[in-house]
Amino acid sequence: MVDDCLFCSFVSGDIQPDVVHETGTTLAFRDIDPQAPTHVLVVPKEHHANVVALSADAPDTLTDLFETVRAVAEKEGLGDRFRLVFNTGAEAGQSVFHVHAHVLGGRQMGWPPG
């Protein structure tokens, strides 16, 4: 846990997010500024700055994160029709430096994203 990390505060229960799914290693919750009808963030409970750090430091947790993505897509009725986004680094739009996957769905997704 990192003291000034918003998502660590969610994991610890200090702040209560709108939880969609939880496992022993992951937490999935609704985004407070959704970019699609379904916009759920999936985070590992351990703090890792980004997906690159997570894959290097805890590959089994990365696998768990993807299993949670699958469970969220199923629960939300998305099936295999969703966009999965990891922003890695400030230049790529990452604003909370605790790795998180955006599960976006419920509408047609154009390219480029936005």
KEKE-3310 file (N, C-alpha, C; in steps of 0.2 Angstrom, whole numbers, plus 5000, padded with zeros to 4 digits):
npx = (5004:5002:5003:4998:4991:4976:4969:4975:4969:4956:4957:4960:4949:4947:4942:4926:4923:4912:4909:4911:4916:4926:4941:4953:4965:4962:4952:4938:4929:4917:4921:4922:4921:4914:4918:4910:4895:4897:4910:4922:4935:4949:4960:4975:4976:4988:5001:5007:5015:5012:5007:5018:5027:5020:5019:5032:5035:5025:5019:5009:4999:4995:4989:4978:4972:4968:4959:4949:4945:4938:4928:4921:4917:4908:4899:4894:4887:4894:4901:4911:4913:4921:4932:4948:4959:4975:4983:4999:5011:5013:5013:5005:4993:4990:4984:4983:4994:4994:4993:4980:4966:4955:4939:4929:4913:4897:4893:4896:4913:4924:4938:4951:4952:4940)
npy = (4994:5011:5026:5039:5035:5034:5022:5012:5017:5013:4999:4997:5000:5012:5022:5020:5012:5010:4994:4981:4968:4957:4949:4938:4945:4955:4970:4977:4991:5004:5017:5034:5044:5040:5034:5027:5018:5006:5007:5001:4999:4989:4983:4977:4972:4973:4986:4992:5002:5002:4993:4987:4986:4978:4966:4962:4961:4953:4942:4932:4939:4947:4939:4935:4948:4949:4938:4943:4954:4947:4941:4953:4958:4948:4948:4961:4960:4961:4951:4946:4958:4972:4985:4985:4994:5000:5013:5019:5027:5045:5052:5044:5046:5041:5044:5040:5032:5018:5002:5000:4993:4998:4994:4995:4997:4993:5002:5006:5006:5018:5021:5033:5029:5037)
npz = (5000:4996:5004:4998:4987:4978:4973:4981:4993:4990:4990:5003:5010:5015:5007:4999:4984:4970:4970:4958:4956:4966:4971:4979:4975:4967:4963:4956:4950:4947:4936:4941:4931:4919:4902:4894:4892:4900:4911:4919:4931:4934:4946:4954:4970:4977:4976:4961:4950:4936:4921:4916:4926:4934:4927:4927:4941:4947:4939:4940:4947:4937:4928:4936:4936:4923:4923:4931:4923:4913:4921:4925:4912:4909:4920:4917:4905:4893:4886:4874:4869:4871:4875:4881:4891:4895:4902:4902:4910:4912:4899:4892:4897:4909:4925:4938:4947:4950:4944:4932:4923:4911:4908:4895:4888:4880:4870:4853:4848:4842:4832:4831:4849:4860)
capx = (5000:5006:4999:4995:4988:4969:4967:4976:4963:4950:4958:4961:4943:4947:4937:4922:4921:4906:4913:4908:4919:4932:4944:4958:4970:4960:4946:4935:4924:4915:4924:4918:4920:4914:4918:4906:4890:4900:4917:4925:4942:4951:4966:4977:4976:4995:5002:5012:5015:5009:5006:5025:5030:5016:5021:5039:5036:5020:5015:5003:4994:4993:4985:4972:4969:4964:4953:4944:4942:4934:4922:4918:4914:4902:4894:4891:4884:4898:4903:4918:4913:4923:4938:4952:4964:4980:4987:5006:5015:5009:5012:5000:4986:4990:4984:4984:5000:4993:4991:4973:4964:4949:4935:4924:4908:4890:4892:4901:4919:4927:4945:4955:4948:4938)
capy = (5000:5018:5031:5044:5032:5033:5015:5009:5019:5009:4992:4996:5002:5019:5025:5015:5013:5006:4988:4977:4962:4957:4943:4939:4949:4961:4974:4980:4996:5008:5024:5040:5048:5035:5036:5023:5015:5002:5009:4998:4999:4983:4985:4973:4974:4976:4992:4992:5008:5001:4986:4984:4984:4972:4960:4960:4959:4949:4939:4928:4944:4950:4934:4936:4954:4947:4934:4948:4957:4942:4941:4959:4958:4943:4951:4967:4958:4963:4945:4947:4965:4977:4988:4985:4999:5001:5019:5017:5033:5051:5054:5040:5047:5038:5049:5037:5028:5011:4999:4998:4991:5001:4989:4999:4994:4996:5006:5005:5009:5020:5022:5032:5029:5044)
capz = (5000:4996:5008:4994:4981:4978:4972:4988:4998:4988:4992:5010:5012:5017:5002:4996:4977:4968:4968:4953:4957:4970:4972:4984:4973:4963:4964:4951:4952:4942:4935:4942:4925:4913:4895:4890:4897:4905:4912:4926:4932:4937:4949:4958:4977:4978:4973:4956:4946:4929:4919:4914:4933:4937:4923:4929:4948:4949:4933:4942:4948:4930:4926:4940:4934:4917:4925:4934:4917:4910:4925:4924:4906:4909:4924:4914:4899:4888:4883:4871:4865:4875:4874:4887:4890:4900:4901:4905:4910:4911:4892:4889:4900:4916:4930:4945:4946:4952:4937:4932:4917:4910:4904:4892:4883:4880:4864:4847:4850:4836:4832:4837:4855:4862)
cpx = (5004:5001:4995:4992:4980:4967:4969:4971:4957:4951:4958:4954:4942:4942:4933:4920:4915:4909:4908:4910:4925:4934:4949:4964:4968:4953:4944:4929:4923:4919:4920:4917:4919:4914:4914:4900:4892:4908:4919:4932:4944:4958:4968:4977:4983:4997:5008:5010:5011:5010:5013:5028:5026:5018:5028:5039:5031:5016:5009:4997:4991:4988:4978:4968:4965:4958:4947:4941:4937:4927:4918:4914:4907:4897:4890:4887:4887:4900:4910:4918:4914:4930:4942:4958:4969:4984:4994:5010:5011:5008:5007:4993:4985:4990:4984:4989:5000:4990:4983:4971:4957:4945:4929:4919:4901:4888:4897:4907:4922:4935:4947:4950:4946:4931)
cpy = (5006:5023:5036:5041:5031:5026:5011:5011:5015:5002:4992:4997:5009:5024:5020:5016:5009:4999:4984:4970:4962:4950:4944:4944:4955:4964:4977:4985:5001:5015:5029:5045:5044:5038:5032:5020:5011:5004:5006:4998:4993:4984:4979:4976:4976:4982:4991:4998:5007:4994:4983:4982:4978:4965:4957:4958:4954:4946:4935:4933:4947:4945:4934:4942:4952:4942:4938:4952:4953:4942:4947:4959:4953:4946:4957:4966:4960:4957:4947:4954:4971:4980:4988:4990:5000:5008:5018:5023:5039:5053:5050:5041:5044:5044:5046:5031:5021:5008:4998:4997:4995:4996:4994:4996:4997:5000:5004:5009:5011:5020:5029:5032:5037:5045)
cpz = (5000:4999:5003:4988:4982:4978:4978:4993:4996:4991:4999:5013:5015:5013:4999:4989:4976:4965:4963:4955:4962:4971:4977:4982:4969:4965:4958:4953:4947:4942:4937:4937:4919:4906:4891:4895:4902:4905:4919:4926:4936:4940:4953:4965:4979:4974:4968:4952:4940:4927:4918:4921:4935:4933:4925:4936:4950:4943:4935:4944:4942:4927:4929:4938:4927:4918:4927:4928:4914:4914:4925:4918:4906:4914:4921:4907:4893:4883:4880:4867:4870:4873:4881:4886:4896:4898:4905:4905:4909:4904:4889:4892:4907:4921:4937:4944:4950:4946:4938:4924:4916:4905:4901:4887:4883:4874:4859:4849:4843:4837:4828:4843:4857:4861)
residu = (MET:VAL:ASP:ASP:CYS:LEU:PHE:CYS:SER:PHE:VAL:SER:GLY:ASP:ILE:GLN:PRO:ASP:VAL:VAL:HIS:GLU:THR:GLY:THR:THR:LEU:ALA:PHE:ARG:ASP:ILE:ASP:PRO:GLN:ALA:PRO:THR:HIS:VAL:LEU:VAL:VAL:PRO:LYS:GLU:HIS:HIS:ALA:ASN:VAL:VAL:ALA:LEU:SER:ALA:ASP:ALA:PRO:ASP:THR:LEU:THR:ASP:LEU:PHE:GLU:THR:VAL:ARG:ALA:VAL:ALA:GLU:LYS:GLU:GLY:LEU:GLY:ASP:ARG:PHE:ARG:LEU:VAL:PHE:ASN:THR:GLY:ALA:GLU:ALA:GLY:GLN:SER:VAL:PHE:HIS:VAL:HIS:ALA:HIS:VAL:LEU:GLY:GLY:ARG:GLN:MET:GLY:TRP:PRO:PRO:GLY)
# end
